[in-house]
Amino acid sequence: MAIASATGVSSMSAINIPQLLMPGKLSGWKITDLKSLKLLDSEKVDGVDCFKIKGTGNRDSKVILWITKQNYLIRKIMLRFKKDDFVFTTLYKPVINPTLPLHVFESRVRK
């Protein structure tokens, strides 16, 4: 519910990556539902070489993804809604296999 409540106000940025990490757990439109995909060119995001891919999302939205060439991680998503011509851009700085302190995995449920 926490992710769902932030989805609209964040223009999908709160749910894009969690849906990929937890398939089947979150409902709604996903990046993997993009149609008419087209490789535009290559472009660097924060100095990292990326594929720049365009597609059509739900409600005829236009989506551009920047995906790293080295390990296929999403670095940037630009979403344009046709009806009101708003453009929302989200930048990501993914980290692979970070070292996390053990307390991150402790339950915070009160008894």
N, C-alpha and C positions, 0 to 999 in steps of 0.2 A: 504494500500500500504506500510505503514511503516513496518508492521510485515512481509509482503511478501518479501520485499527487504532484510530483515535480515535472512530469513529462510535458504538460501543456505550457507551463510558464517558462520552461527551458527550451522550447521549440525542438523537442525530441532529444536534446543532447543528454538528458539524464537517463535515457533508456537505450540509446543506440548500442553502446558497448555491453552493458549488462545483458541484453538480449542475446548477444553473441556468446557470452561466457556462460549463460544459463539457458540453453535451448529448451523450449517447451515450458518454461516456468513463468514467462512474462508474455502477456497477450498483446495484440496490436501489430501494426505495420513494422517491418524490420528492414534493415539495409539489404538483407538477402532477398527481399521481395522486389528489388529494383528491376525495371524493365528497360529494354532498348539500350543496353550498355554499350558504350563506345570508348575506346582508348583515345584520349585527346592528344597527349604528348607526355613528356617527362618534365618534372619541375621539382626544385628543392624546397623543402619545408624545414626551417631551422637547420639548414646545411645538410640535410639528409635527402638523397636521391629518391624520388617517388614517381610512381605511375599516377597520372591524372586521368580519372575515369568519370564519365558523365552518364547519368541514367535518369529515368523517370520514376518518381515515387508515387505515393498515394495522393489522390486529389490533383493529379497532374503537376505535382511539385517537381522541380528540377533539382537534382542532387549531383554534386561533384565530390568525388572522394580522392584523397591523396593517400596512396598506399605505398609503404616502403618497398623498394626493389630487393633489398637484402633479406628481409624476413616477413614481408607481407603484413606488417602492422599498420593500422589506420593512424595517420598523423593529422589529418584535417578533413572536416566535412563541411561543405557549404550547401545550404538548403534554401531554395527560393520557392515561395508559394505564389502560384500564378494569380490567384484571385486578388491579392493585395500587393503583390510585387515586393514583399519584404524579403530580405536576405539575412540569413543567420549563419554565422561561421563559428565552428568549434575547433579549437586546436587541441591536440592530444600529445602528451609526452610519455609514451608507454615505456615501462621498465620490465625487462624479462627476468624472472627469478630473483626478485629482490629479497634481501635478508630482512625478515620481520621479527620483532621482539615477541616472545611468547605471550605476553599479556594481551596482544591483539586477538588471540584465540580464546581468551577466558570468557566465560559466560557473564553477562551483565544482568541476568534475570534475578530479581529480588525474590527471596523466599519468605 
